Amino acid sequence: MEEQKNSDIHLRPRFKMNFNESQQNIIAKFQHNLMDGNCKYCTKIVDGHIVIDVPEDENHFWSPQLNIEIEKIEENSAVVKGLFGPKPQVWTFFMFFHFAVAVAFVGFSVTTYVKWTLKMEYKFSLMMVIGLPILWILMYFLGRIGKSTGHKQMDELHEFMMETLLN
């Protein structure tokens, strides 16, 4: 088994591991762990896709979720691709907010240029053109803070996954 990770700068870290086991055997390991009464993680399995959540009592806004995709390469060979990230609702909210800031930036940039060209008052729109990138940077760092808040849980999810895969 060889594990490849992307850099730490990403808000949603990814990894990939190659196994000399069939896709069905790897999925069966996760199914076996689900049936075990001691498994504290909430897990959903659909075909070759597995979603692992932190336990409900430890869950908070920044809690991560581990998405695993198990792809068959050959009969006795599979690749396990993983993605750590926030819950889909949190990620969708962040992406919507990023999109809204980008659209507002373009809109205020056009407004500033038009008002400047027409020699009209453009201070407010210029302040928005300057302020929106600052807001975007703050949002990025807020995401980084959220990632570091959920880092311990991310390590626990990774450990659970590795224990399951290596058994």
Secondary structure, DSSP 8 states (H G I E B T S, - for coil): -EEEE--TT-SS-EEEEEESS-HHHHHHHHHHHHHSTT--SEEEEETTEEEEE--GGG--TT-EEEEEEEEEEETTEEEEEEEEEE-HHHHHHHHHHHHHHHHHHHHHHHHHHHHHHTT---HHHHHHHHHHHHHHHHHHHHHHHHHHHTHHHHHHHHHHHHHHHH-
